[in-house]
């Protein structure tokens, strides 16, 4: 057994001991769904989208949780996952990352595999946006300029900054932590996000790589922080990763 495998096995054993010999079931919260005024509307006329009820993981997946996953599924270890599924910087921060910080430098494929191991999947964009519209007391706080300014301030921080511990702030009204202010998150349908209301426009996806240009053709230009999320995700390929890019799961 190589050094990396020994380290992963030790991480798995430590996590198992810490859990009292049984894996703690990750907490999911039921969100009621409903109509959503999305930055990516249902049609060219800007119609609201309908989000069905779904469950969302209360917290993003942590370094400790992903280490345990890799110990159970070593094919997803750094250096083991095929390049088609993981780039050169895949899991670059996992070995030295704090247990309670979100896992980052994770590809879409690895995130999807992790969620499948929980009997879940990645949230779809409109599900994530539905959950992220809430603050601590309101299901939709997006018309509050002060709240929008607060979350936008985080997006001005350097993208290379290492995320801190999960769950340090108040949860939103659904009991969900850290949808803003800690990390970016993969969604299941990231490669279906387009800049134009008419998604058949040829160059729409790549225009989103430049936030200012993308914002002018999306539905809700006030919510620039969310538009930045769309821009980032639309610019990614499924084997990409990033210093602040993690994930959570949905059911």
C-alpha positions as CSV (number, residue, x, y, z in Angstrom):
1,X,0.0,0.0,0.0
2,X,1.4,3.4,-1.0
3,X,1.8,6.4,1.2
4,X,-1.2,8.1,-0.2
5,X,-3.4,5.1,0.3
6,X,-2.2,4.7,3.9
7,X,-3.0,8.4,4.5
8,X,-6.5,8.0,3.1
9,X,-7.1,4.8,5.1
10,X,-6.1,6.7,8.2
11,X,-8.4,9.5,7.4
12,X,-11.3,7.0,6.9
13,X,-10.5,5.3,10.2
14,X,-10.3,8.6,12.1
15,X,-13.6,9.8,10.7
16,X,-15.2,6.5,11.6
17,X,-13.9,6.7,15.2
18,X,-15.0,10.3,15.5
19,X,-18.5,9.3,14.4
20,X,-18.7,6.6,17.1
21,X,-18.4,3.8,14.5
22,X,-21.2,4.8,12.3
23,X,-21.5,7.4,9.6
24,X,-23.5,10.4,10.5
25,X,-26.3,10.9,8.1
26,X,-25.8,14.3,6.4
27,X,-28.6,16.7,7.2
28,X,-30.9,17.6,4.3
29,X,-33.6,20.3,4.5
30,X,-36.9,20.1,2.6
31,X,-37.6,23.2,0.5
32,X,-41.2,23.8,-0.6
33,X,-40.5,24.9,-4.1
34,X,-42.7,27.3,-5.9
35,X,-42.5,30.0,-8.6
36,X,-39.2,31.8,-9.0
37,X,-38.2,35.0,-10.7
38,X,-35.0,33.6,-12.1
39,X,-32.1,35.3,-13.7
40,X,-32.5,32.6,-16.3
41,X,-36.3,32.7,-17.0
42,X,-38.4,30.0,-18.4
43,X,-38.8,31.6,-21.8
44,X,-37.8,34.6,-23.9
45,X,-40.6,36.7,-22.3
46,X,-39.1,36.3,-18.9
47,X,-41.6,34.0,-17.4
48,X,-41.1,32.7,-13.8
49,X,-39.9,29.2,-13.5
50,X,-41.6,26.6,-11.3
51,X,-39.4,24.7,-8.9
52,X,-40.7,21.4,-7.5
53,X,-40.2,20.6,-3.8
54,X,-36.7,19.2,-3.1
55,X,-34.3,18.5,-0.4
56,X,-31.0,20.3,-0.1
57,X,-28.0,19.5,2.0
58,X,-27.9,21.8,4.9
59,X,-24.1,22.4,4.6
60,X,-21.6,22.0,1.7
61,X,-19.5,18.9,1.6
62,X,-16.4,19.3,3.9
63,X,-12.8,18.3,3.5
64,X,-13.3,15.6,6.1
65,X,-16.4,14.2,4.4
66,X,-14.6,14.1,1.0
67,X,-11.5,12.4,2.5
68,X,-13.7,9.7,3.8
69,X,-15.4,9.4,0.4
70,X,-12.0,9.0,-1.3
71,X,-11.0,6.4,1.2
72,X,-14.1,4.4,0.3
73,X,-13.7,5.2,-3.4
74,X,-10.0,5.5,-4.2
75,X,-10.7,5.8,-7.9
76,X,-11.5,9.5,-7.0
77,X,-8.3,10.2,-5.3
78,X,-5.9,12.9,-6.6
79,X,-3.7,11.2,-9.2
80,X,-6.1,8.3,-9.7
81,X,-9.1,10.0,-11.3
82,X,-8.8,10.0,-15.2
83,X,-7.9,13.4,-16.7
84,X,-11.2,13.3,-18.5
85,X,-12.9,13.6,-15.1
86,X,-10.3,15.7,-13.2
87,X,-7.8,18.3,-14.2
88,X,-4.2,18.8,-12.9
89,X,-5.2,20.8,-9.8
90,X,-7.9,18.4,-8.8
91,X,-8.1,18.0,-5.0
92,X,-4.9,20.2,-4.7
93,X,-6.0,21.5,-1.3
94,X,-7.5,18.4,0.2
95,X,-4.5,16.9,2.0
96,X,-3.8,20.0,4.0
97,X,-7.3,21.5,4.2
98,X,-9.1,22.0,7.5
99,X,-11.6,19.2,8.3
100,X,-14.4,21.7,8.7
101,X,-13.8,23.7,5.6
102,X,-15.5,23.0,2.3
103,X,-13.8,20.7,-0.1
104,X,-12.6,22.7,-3.2
105,X,-10.6,21.9,-6.3
106,X,-13.2,19.3,-7.0
107,X,-14.5,18.5,-10.5
108,X,-18.1,18.2,-11.5
109,X,-17.7,14.5,-12.1
110,X,-16.3,13.9,-8.6
111,X,-19.0,16.0,-7.0
112,X,-21.7,14.1,-8.8
113,X,-20.1,10.8,-7.7
114,X,-20.0,12.0,-4.1
115,X,-23.6,12.9,-4.2
116,X,-24.6,9.6,-5.7
117,X,-22.8,7.9,-2.8
118,X,-25.3,9.7,-0.5
119,X,-28.3,8.6,-2.7
120,X,-28.5,12.2,-4.0
121,X,-27.5,14.4,-6.9
122,X,-26.1,17.8,-7.5
123,X,-28.8,20.6,-7.2
124,X,-30.1,21.9,-10.5
125,X,-29.5,25.6,-11.1
126,X,-33.1,26.8,-10.4
127,X,-33.1,24.8,-7.2
128,X,-29.9,26.4,-6.1
129,X,-31.1,29.8,-7.1
130,X,-34.4,29.2,-5.2
131,X,-32.6,28.4,-2.0
132,X,-30.0,31.2,-2.4
133,X,-32.8,33.9,-2.8
134,X,-33.5,33.5,0.9
135,X,-31.9,35.3,3.8
136,X,-32.4,34.4,7.5
137,X,-36.0,35.6,7.7
138,X,-37.3,35.9,4.2
139,X,-37.8,33.3,1.4
140,X,-36.9,35.9,-1.2
141,X,-34.7,38.8,-0.1
142,X,-33.5,39.8,-3.5
143,X,-35.4,43.1,-3.6
144,X,-33.5,44.3,-0.5
145,X,-30.5,46.4,-1.7
146,X,-28.8,46.1,1.6
147,X,-28.8,42.3,1.5
148,X,-27.7,42.3,-2.1
149,X,-24.8,44.6,-1.2
150,X,-23.8,42.3,1.6
151,X,-23.5,39.2,-0.5
152,X,-21.9,41.1,-3.4
153,X,-19.2,42.3,-1.1
154,X,-18.0,38.7,-0.8
155,X,-17.6,38.3,-4.5
156,X,-15.1,41.1,-4.5
157,X,-12.7,39.1,-2.3
158,X,-9.8,37.4,-4.1
159,X,-10.8,34.2,-5.7
160,X,-7.7,32.4,-4.5
161,X,-8.5,33.0,-0.8
162,X,-8.9,29.7,1.1
163,X,-12.5,29.2,2.4
164,X,-12.9,29.2,6.2
165,X,-15.0,26.9,8.3
166,X,-18.5,25.8,7.3
167,X,-21.5,27.1,9.2
168,X,-20.0,30.2,10.8
169,X,-22.9,32.4,9.8
170,X,-26.6,32.2,10.3
171,X,-28.6,29.8,8.1
172,X,-31.2,31.1,5.8
173,X,-34.9,30.8,6.4
174,X,-34.8,27.1,5.2
175,X,-31.9,26.2,7.5
176,X,-29.3,26.2,4.7
177,X,-25.8,27.4,5.5
178,X,-23.3,29.1,3.3
179,X,-25.0,29.6,0.0
180,X,-23.2,32.9,-0.1
181,X,-20.0,34.1,1.4
182,X,-17.9,30.9,1.5
183,X,-17.6,29.2,-1.8
184,X,-18.9,28.7,-5.4
185,X,-20.9,25.5,-6.0
186,X,-21.4,23.1,-8.8
187,X,-24.9,22.5,-10.1
188,X,-26.1,19.5,-12.0
189,X,-27.0,21.4,-15.2
190,X,-24.1,23.9,-15.2
191,X,-23.4,23.2,-18.9
192,X,-27.0,24.2,-19.8
193,X,-26.6,27.8,-18.6
194,X,-26.8,30.3,-21.3
195,X,-26.5,34.1,-21.5
196,X,-29.3,34.9,-23.9
197,X,-33.0,34.6,-23.2
198,X,-33.0,32.6,-26.4
199,X,-30.5,29.9,-25.5
200,X,-30.1,28.9,-29.1
201,X,-27.8,31.9,-29.6
202,X,-24.5,30.6,-30.9
203,X,-21.9,32.4,-28.7
204,X,-24.0,32.8,-25.6
205,X,-22.2,30.5,-23.3
206,X,-18.8,31.9,-23.8
207,X,-20.0,35.5,-23.5
208,X,-20.9,34.6,-19.9
209,X,-17.2,34.3,-19.1
210,X,-17.2,38.1,-19.0
211,X,-19.7,39.1,-16.3
212,X,-20.5,42.6,-17.4
213,X,-21.3,41.6,-20.9
214,X,-23.4,38.6,-19.7
215,X,-25.4,40.6,-17.3
216,X,-27.0,42.9,-19.8
217,X,-28.8,40.0,-21.5
218,X,-30.1,38.2,-18.5
219,X,-33.4,38.6,-16.8
220,X,-32.7,40.2,-13.4
221,X,-29.8,42.6,-13.7
222,X,-30.1,43.8,-10.1
223,X,-28.9,40.4,-8.8
224,X,-25.4,40.8,-10.0
225,X,-24.0,38.3,-7.5
226,X,-26.1,35.6,-8.9
227,X,-25.2,36.6,-12.4
228,X,-21.6,36.1,-11.5
229,X,-22.4,32.6,-10.4
230,X,-24.0,31.9,-13.8
231,X,-21.0,33.4,-15.5
232,X,-18.5,31.3,-13.7
233,X,-20.4,28.0,-14.1
234,X,-21.1,28.6,-17.8
235,X,-17.3,29.1,-18.4
236,X,-16.3,25.8,-16.9
237,X,-15.8,22.4,-18.3
238,X,-16.8,19.3,-16.2
239,X,-13.2,18.4,-15.3
240,X,-12.3,21.9,-14.1
241,X,-11.9,22.9,-10.5
242,X,-11.1,26.0,-8.5
243,X,-9.7,27.2,-5.2
244,X,-13.2,28.3,-4.0
245,X,-15.3,25.8,-6.0
246,X,-17.1,23.1,-4.0
247,X,-20.5,21.6,-3.9
248,X,-23.5,20.3,-1.9
249,X,-26.0,17.7,-2.8
250,X,-29.8,17.6,-3.4
251,X,-32.5,15.0,-3.5
